[in-house]
Amino acid sequence: MLQFLARRLVLMVFTVIAISIVSYAVIALPPGDYVDRVVSDARKTGDVMTAEEISGLRQQLGLNRSLPEQYLSWVHGIVTRGDFGHSFYWRVPVSDLIWQRLGLTSLLSVLTLIFIWALAIPIGIYSAVRKYSLGDYVFTSLGFLGLAIPNFLLALVLLYISFRYFGQSVGGLFSPEFIDAPWSLGKLGDLVAHLWIPMVVLGTAGTASVIRTIRANLLDELHRPYVLTARAKGIPEQRLILKYPVRYSLNPFVSGMNEIFVTIVSGETIVAVVLGLQTTGPLLLDSLRGQDMYLAATLIMFLSFLAVIGTLFSDVLLMLLDPRIRRQAREGEML
């Protein structure tokens, strides 16, 4: 296990480096840069910048250098000083903008994943064991609805219902009085009170997908010879199902868990804009639209890092769940 983790950690480092290079290059693909956008906005207001002012601003922001030089300077600052650069638009260090939003994004993603597990696994098991029952048909119908309804549309519907019938606005992760307030028990409680809406919105499609996956996998396992043999030996049905078929039917779910996590993190942007969440989604969108290089590249790198962590967690959980995979890993290490 330790050798496995060591190899994966080394691969994670190279993966994040590759992602940072590609993301930085992709951000620079649109024509022009942040200075060109500033010049264009100034012209719209009737303010004409001179060539000297444009050159001075480009030199001040470091945009007069080539793209590889900009990237190497950014990486050098991260490695040597932990400095992720300055935001062109906000004119503050990138680290001052992202840490709280990254923490909120990570918290929301993890809680949404737990919500999916807590809801989908029992329902999937029930639907497989009670195949073609009324409950199975109901959960199947809800599952198809969950897959069909876009997350942002569900967010809009919940916003409308809460405001129209309850007179409350459920947008954002904090009430207005807590947005800029320092952390306290009151702010933490306010965050908990606001988290359930984005959790439900982000977790609906994932829950429906996991229900279908676990149901199909468990139906295959329930007809295996070892299940029939164990049932013939008189093992109680509940113990039999939970100890063997359920355990093996979770393998495809666990291996695909990272895909669900990445979907939550990436799909959070649109939902965050609709609900007005104080997460990385709206900030990333604004930085990409404004060609705020260092801010956009840092956010993409950290979100990619979260996805890589999700992959590692999925692999480790799969090894803990299935002894056959652990045995194969040991045999591979000995070879």
N, C-alpha and C positions, 0 to 999 in steps of 0.2 A: 504493500500500500504506500509506503514512504517513497519507494522508487517511482511508483506511478505518479504520485503527487509532484515529485521533483521534476519529472519529465514534463508534466502538464504545466507547471509553473514557468519552466523555461520556454515552452511553446507559447504561453500566454504573453510573455514579454515580447517575443518576435511578432506575434499577431498584432498586439497593440501598436508596435512601431510601424508595421506595414499599413495598418488602418490609418494612423496619423499621417503618413506620407500620401496615401491615396486621397484622404479627405481634404488635406491641405491643397492638393493639386486640383481637385474637383471644385473647391470653393473659388479658386482663382480662374476657373474656366470662363465665366461670363466676361464679356468685354468690359474694359475699364476697371476701376478700383474704387475704394471709398472716397478718394479725393475727387474723382470725376463725378461721383454722386453729389458731393458737397457743392461743387461748381454748378451742376445742373440745378440743384435746389436754390442756390443763390440767384441764378438767372431768372428763375420763376418769380422771385420777389423783387426783381429789378436791380439786384446788387451784382455788379460785374467785378470778378476777381482778376487781378493782373497776373501776368505770367510769373512774376517774381513771387507773388503770394502763393500761387499754386505750387511752384517749385519748392518754396520754403515749407509749406504744409506737407508735401509729399516727403521731403527730407526729414521733417520732424517726426513723422509717423513711421519712417523706415521703409516707405514704399518706393523709394528711388532705387533700391537694390533689386537684384534679380530674385526670382522666386526661390531657387535653391538657397540663396544667401538668407532670405527671410526665414525660411524653414529651419535652417541650421541655427540661426540666431535664437529663434523661438525655443528649439529643443535645448540649446545650450543654457538658456535661462532657466528652463524647467529642471534640468539635471543638476546644475551648480547652485542655484539659489531658490528653487521651488517657485520661480516667477513664471507665470503663464502669460505674461504680457499685459498690455493695457487695452481696454476696450476703446475703439476709435470714437464710438458714439457717446458712451457714457463718461469717457475720460477718467475712468477709475481702474485700478487693477482688476483683472478678470477674476482673480480669486475672491475679491470682495463681492462679486455678483453671483457666483455660481454655487458656493458651498451650501447655503441654506436651501437653494432650489434643488441641488443634487440630493441632499438629505431627504427632502420632501418627496422627490421623484422615487428614490429608492424605497422609502417607507410605503408609499402608495403602491408601488409595484409588488413588493413582498406581501403586503396585506391582501392585495387583489389575488395573488397566487394562492395564499392560504384560504381565502374565501372560495376560490375555484375548487381546491381540494376538498374542503369541508362539505361543500354542497354536491359536487359532481360524483365523488367516489361512492358515497352511500346510495345515491340515486342510480348510478350505473350498475351497482351490484344488485339492487332491488329489481331493476328492469330486466336484468339477465335471469335472475332466479325466478321472477314472476313473469316470464315471457308471455306476451299476448294477453296479459291481464288488463283490466281497466287502468290501473296505475301506470303500466308500461305504455299504453297508448297516450295517456295524458302527458307523461314525461317526454315521450317521443315527439309529440306535437309541440310542446314547449321548447324542446331542443331545436327543432326546425325553425321555430320563430326566432329563437336566440341567434341562430346562424344567419338568418335572413335580414334581421333588422340591423342597420349600421349603428355603431356606437354613438356617433354624433347626433343621429336622429332620436335615439333613446334619451340622450342628454337633453335635447330640446323639449321632448315630451315631458320629462320629469320637471324641468324648469317651469314649463307652462302650468302643469298640474299643481305644483307647490305654490306658485304665485296666485293662480286663479282661484283655487279652492281653499288654500290654507293661509294665504296672505303672507307667505314667507319666500324670501329669495335664498336658494340653496347654492348659488354660485360661489366660487372661491373656496379656499381652504380655511379662511379666517373671516370673522366678522370685521366690519370696517374699523372698529376701535382697537383691534388686535393686530392689524396688518403690520404696522411699523413699531408695535410695542415690543419691549424686551421679553424674553422667554420667562414664563411664570406658570404656576399651576392653572391659573385662569386661561392663559393662552393655550396651554396643552389641552385642557378640557374643551375649549372652543374648537381646536383642531380635530379632536376625536369626534365631536358632534357634526363636523362638516365632512368627514372622510367617507361616510357610508355611501353617499351619492356617487362619487367617482369610482368607488370600489364596485358598486353594482353595475354601473355603466361599462366599465372596462372588463369586468368579469363575466358579463352575460354571454358573449360569443365564446369565450374560452370554456365556460362551464358547459355549454351545449355541446361543444366539440369533444370535451373529455367524457361526457356522459355516453356519447355514441361510441367512442373508442373503447372505453372500459366494458360497455355492454357487449360489443362485438367480440372482444378478446375473451371475456369470461364465458360467453356462449360456446366458443371453440374449446375452451379448457374443460367445461362441464361434461363433455362427451368423450374425454380421454379415457383410456383403459384404467389408468391408476385411480381415477375417481370412482369408476364402477367397482373396482376391487376394494377400495376403502369403504365404500358404501355397503358392499356385501359382507365385510368384516364387522359391521355394526357400529362404525364410528358415527357419533351424533352429527346430524346434517349441518348444523351451524358451524361446529368446529371443523368439519371436513371442508366446507366451502371457504372459510376464512384462512385456514392454514395452508392449503395447497392451491386450488384454482385461482383464488383472488390474488395470492402472492405472485403467481406466474403471469397472470393477466395484466399486472401492473407494469411489467417490463417495457412493453412498447410505450406506455404512457410516460414512464420515467425518462426513457430515452428521448422522447419528443417534448419533454417538459421545457427544455431551453427554447424551443420554438414558441411555446406559449409565452414565456417570459419576454422574449424579444418582441413578440407581437404586442404585449402590454406596453413595453417601453416605447416602441416606435409609434404605436397607435395613440399613445397618450397625448401627442402634440395637438391633434384636431380636437379631441375631447377637452383638453386643457384650454384651448382657445374658446370653445363654446361655453364651458363652465367658468371661465375666468380663473383657472387655478394658478397658484404661485409656484409653478414647477418649471422644469427646464424647457418644456415644449414651446410656450410663447416666446421665451427669450431666444431659443435657437432659431425659431422662424424669423424673428425680427433681425437677428444677426446675419442670417443668410440673405434676407432681402436687402439689408443695408451693406452687405459685403464687409462686415466687421470681422476681419480675418481671424485674429487671435481668439476672440470670444467664440466664434462658430467652430473653429478647429478644436478648441479645448472641450467644448460641450460634446462634439461628436466623438472625441477620443474617450471621454469619460462614459458616455452612453455605450460605446462599443466595449469598454472595459466591463461594464455591468453585464453585457451580453456574454462576454467570455467567462466571467465569474459564474453566470447561470449555467453555462456548458459544463464547467468543472464540477459544480454542485450536482448536476444531473448525472455525470459519469460516476462520481463517488457514491451517490445514492443508489445507482444501479448495481454497483459492485457490492454494496452492503445488503441489497435486497436479494440478489441471486448468487448462491454459492458457486454455481457453474461458471459464472463470469470471473469470480475470484480465482477459481482453479485454472482457468485459461490464462489469466494474467500471470499467475505464478509460473505456469509452464513456459510462457513466453519469456519471462525474466530468466529462467534457468537456461533457456536456449540462447 
